[in-house]
């Protein structure tokens, strides 16, 4: 970084290559307060965090961490956990399926009042139009309460 100037509520920071980048004063103030650093250090930190300049010390520390086999094995072990997805197979429920089919038959039998009657999810959801309004029936089976709870 060559130079910086505070203009209104932004810092104009001139980089080594001559380009000027703008940083919000509130960001620099927050960094100074939370990290207990100087204005110059806060601006330099922003430049490095945004990738405009490289901090050699930080790069060296990053390389040491990458070379550390213990750290690598920890990251490798934990990285596979989020990728597992289990496909849950819905159990057939003949009672609910029969009720949904019967309700769909009943609704279509109402004639012109009910149109576009569709079973969206077998044993669960029926959608239809009644008097021009869109409706949805969702069949929910309540669980049997456990004794002693």
BELZIQUI-V985355 format. One record per residue. RES is the residue in three letters. SS is DSSP state (@ for helix, = for strand, . for the rest). OMEGA is omega in whole degrees, -180 to 180 (NA if undefined). D_LAST is the distance of its C-alpha to the last C-alpha in Angstrom with 2 decimals. Layout:
res & ss & omega & d_last
RES & SS & OMEGA & D_LAST
RES & SS & OMEGA & D_LAST
This chain:
res & ss & omega & d_last
UNK & . & 179 & 66.88
UNK & . & -172 & 70.25
UNK & = & 174 & 69.52
UNK & = & 179 & 67.12
UNK & = & 175 & 67.67
UNK & = & 178 & 65.41
UNK & = & -175 & 66.19
UNK & . & -178 & 64.21
UNK & . & 177 & 60.55
UNK & = & 173 & 61.02
UNK & = & 170 & 62.65
UNK & = & -176 & 65.21
UNK & = & 178 & 65.10
UNK & = & -179 & 68.07
UNK & . & -179 & 67.22
UNK & . & -179 & 69.72
UNK & . & 176 & 70.54
UNK & . & 179 & 71.50
UNK & . & -180 & 68.58
UNK & = & 178 & 66.90
UNK & = & -180 & 63.14
UNK & = & 180 & 61.41
UNK & = & 177 & 58.51
UNK & = & 179 & 56.71
UNK & @ & -179 & 57.53
UNK & @ & 178 & 53.95
UNK & @ & -180 & 52.79
UNK & @ & 179 & 55.45
UNK & @ & 180 & 54.69
UNK & @ & 179 & 50.97
UNK & @ & 180 & 51.83
UNK & @ & -177 & 54.33
UNK & @ & -175 & 51.94
UNK & @ & -178 & 48.85
UNK & @ & -180 & 50.87
UNK & . & 180 & 53.62
UNK & . & -180 & 56.40
UNK & . & 178 & 59.70
UNK & @ & -180 & 60.43
UNK & @ & 179 & 62.41
UNK & @ & -180 & 59.62
UNK & @ & 178 & 57.08
UNK & @ & 178 & 59.44
UNK & @ & 178 & 60.18
UNK & @ & 180 & 56.45
UNK & @ & -180 & 55.99
UNK & @ & -179 & 58.97
UNK & @ & 179 & 57.58
UNK & @ & -180 & 54.04
UNK & . & 176 & 55.48
UNK & . & 179 & 57.57
UNK & . & 176 & 60.98
UNK & . & -179 & 61.94
UNK & . & 176 & 60.83
UNK & . & -176 & 59.94
UNK & @ & -180 & 61.50
UNK & @ & 180 & 59.45
UNK & @ & 178 & 56.19
UNK & @ & 179 & 57.38
UNK & @ & 178 & 58.27
UNK & @ & 177 & 54.84
UNK & @ & -180 & 53.20
UNK & @ & 177 & 55.42
UNK & @ & 179 & 54.55
UNK & @ & 179 & 50.83
UNK & @ & -180 & 51.48
UNK & @ & -178 & 53.57
UNK & . & -175 & 50.93
UNK & @ & -180 & 49.45
UNK & @ & 179 & 46.28
UNK & @ & -179 & 45.39
UNK & @ & -178 & 46.28
UNK & @ & 177 & 44.09
UNK & @ & 180 & 41.08
UNK & @ & 179 & 41.59
UNK & @ & -179 & 42.21
UNK & @ & -176 & 39.02
UNK & @ & -174 & 36.81
UNK & @ & -177 & 38.70
UNK & . & -175 & 37.40
UNK & @ & -175 & 33.69
UNK & @ & -175 & 33.80
UNK & @ & -177 & 35.93
UNK & . & 174 & 33.52
UNK & . & -178 & 32.07
UNK & . & 177 & 30.08
UNK & . & -179 & 30.76
UNK & . & 180 & 27.65
UNK & . & 179 & 28.70
UNK & . & 177 & 27.14
UNK & . & 178 & 26.03
UNK & . & 178 & 27.96
UNK & . & -174 & 26.19
UNK & @ & 179 & 28.89
UNK & @ & -180 & 27.14
UNK & @ & 180 & 26.91
UNK & @ & 179 & 30.39
UNK & @ & 178 & 31.85
UNK & @ & 180 & 30.44
UNK & @ & 179 & 31.83
UNK & @ & 179 & 35.15
UNK & @ & 179 & 35.39
UNK & @ & 178 & 34.68
UNK & @ & 177 & 37.26
UNK & @ & 179 & 39.78
UNK & @ & -178 & 39.22
UNK & @ & 179 & 39.72
UNK & @ & 178 & 42.87
UNK & . & 180 & 44.16
UNK & . & 174 & 44.27
UNK & @ & -173 & 47.55
UNK & @ & -180 & 48.83
UNK & @ & -177 & 45.83
UNK & = & 177 & 43.64
UNK & = & 175 & 45.15
UNK & = & -179 & 44.13
UNK & = & -178 & 41.03
UNK & = & 172 & 39.45
UNK & = & -176 & 36.36
UNK & = & -179 & 35.43
UNK & = & -175 & 32.43
UNK & . & 180 & 32.29
UNK & . & -176 & 29.18
UNK & . & -168 & 28.21
UNK & = & 172 & 30.95
UNK & = & 173 & 34.14
UNK & = & -179 & 36.64
UNK & = & 175 & 39.58
UNK & = & 179 & 42.06
UNK & = & -176 & 42.13
UNK & . & 177 & 45.26
UNK & . & -180 & 45.91
UNK & = & 179 & 42.52
UNK & = & -179 & 40.18
UNK & = & 179 & 36.82
UNK & = & 173 & 33.78
UNK & = & -179 & 31.13
UNK & = & -178 & 27.93
UNK & . & -179 & 25.77
UNK & . & 177 & 22.04
UNK & . & 180 & 19.78
UNK & . & 178 & 16.25
UNK & . & 176 & 13.53
UNK & . & -178 & 11.76
UNK & . & 178 & 8.13
UNK & . & 179 & 6.10
UNK & . & 176 & 5.63
UNK & . & 180 & 3.80
UNK & . & NA & 0.00
